[in-house]
Amino acid sequence: MQKPIFRVFVKYNIRNKGKANRGKNGVIDTFALTDNIKTIEKDEEIHNRICYLNKKKLDKVVITITDVEVEDQYGFTTDRF
């Protein structure tokens, strides 16, 4: 069964654990398999992608999702098997 793919813009703040600084704000343009904002905020792949782009380890940072903007449906997944 094919699933829809959505293009999303995720605004986030990333900072080190145990630090009192403001952290770093950013926007990531990525794809998600759902348009539910609560599910996108808890998605582990998006958190891993944010850590990769900022060269940080997931267990040493605090990631706060400030805004999620679902742009539109981009297409469908393919069924190969």
N, C-alpha and C positions, 0 to 999 in steps of 0.2 A: 504494500500500500504506500502510495506516495504521500509525503508530508510537505506542507508549504514552508518556504524559506522566506524570512523577513529580514530586511536591512534595518539595522538599528544603530543609533548614535547613543553612546553611554558616556555621561559626564561623571567623573569620579574624582576623589581625593585620596591620595596614598601617602602614608607617613609611617615612620618606624615605630614599633611598639616601645612603650616606656619613655617616649620623648614628648615634650610639650610644644613642639614647633607646629606651624600651620600645615606643613606637608606640601605636596605638589598636586596641583589641579591639572586635569587633562580630559581629552575627549578621544574616545576610541570608536572608529567606524567598523562595524563587524556584522555578522549574520547570526540569526537565531532561528530555531525551529518552532518558536511560539511567539505570539504577540502579547502574551500575558506579562505585564511589567513586573509583578511580584516574582514570577519564575525566572525572569531574566536577571533580576537583582541577585538572586541566590545561585545563579549558574556558575559552576566550578570552572568551566572552560573560559568564561569571560574574566574571572579572577586570575586564572593562570596567564591569560594573554596580557592583562594589565601588568602583572609582575614581570613577564618577559620583556615587555616594552620599556619598563623602568629599571631593568637589571637588578631586581630584588627577589628575595626568597619569600614564598607565600607565608611561611610560619613566622617571619620576622617583621611583617608589616601589618598595618590596619588599613583596609580598603573600605571607603565609604562611597556608595553609589549615590550621587546627588540628583541625577535626572536620567531618565530613559526616554528616548524619542524613537518611536517606531515609524519609519518613513513609509514603507509600502511593501507589499508582497513582491518578492524578487523572482520567484519561480517555485519549482517543486524538486524534491529529492528524486533520485532515480532508483528504480528497482532493478537490480542486476541479477538477482537470484530468485 
